[in-house]
């Protein structure tokens, strides 16, 4: 926690840690062992789940990467891994529910998955979590958003605050919302763990009340530590109490 403590000056107000049972569900994590850059083993997955329980969560929607160049996960691979995790949760009698969707990289292979209806979603509204390149906006972004909606999915953009090419183009955020995209924010962004520019943009999104899903993007124990620190931040208290946050409905 030394890094996080150095980010904040003595003038930064810290509150009593927020208990997260009313948030209920964490969206966006990488907890199925060995299939992407998240948890490497079942033991680590169970340790992380126990920490989520301690924080007050009662449900996890874990979302492995689906990327043609790196993580060629299919729905079958993800569901098979999910079932193995559920078996271990039952053995250990952990008081937490886990479901799985996926974090889809917006690329040509994703469009094929859309056409063939080979998509894992979460929630009653067919929410579909997708991410973009961190280097530049994809040229077909608006077209693919339209395809998602035409196919009956509700698009959810992962860690919207981390796309630096929009930090000085806030109109793009409004355009996404007008196109029916829901926005997910990483808790760690509010701690400054992704840098000061991401932190500043994340705070603006919170203050404008445009975030609808809060996620840990948990890959490892250090991301749990980010949540533990974030629970003391006034901006995080403000975020999770906003009426438009949908985690508790999952």
Order of alpha helices (4+ residues) and beta strands (2+ residues): alpha-beta-alpha-beta-alpha-beta-alpha-beta-alpha-beta-alpha-beta-alpha-beta-alpha-alpha
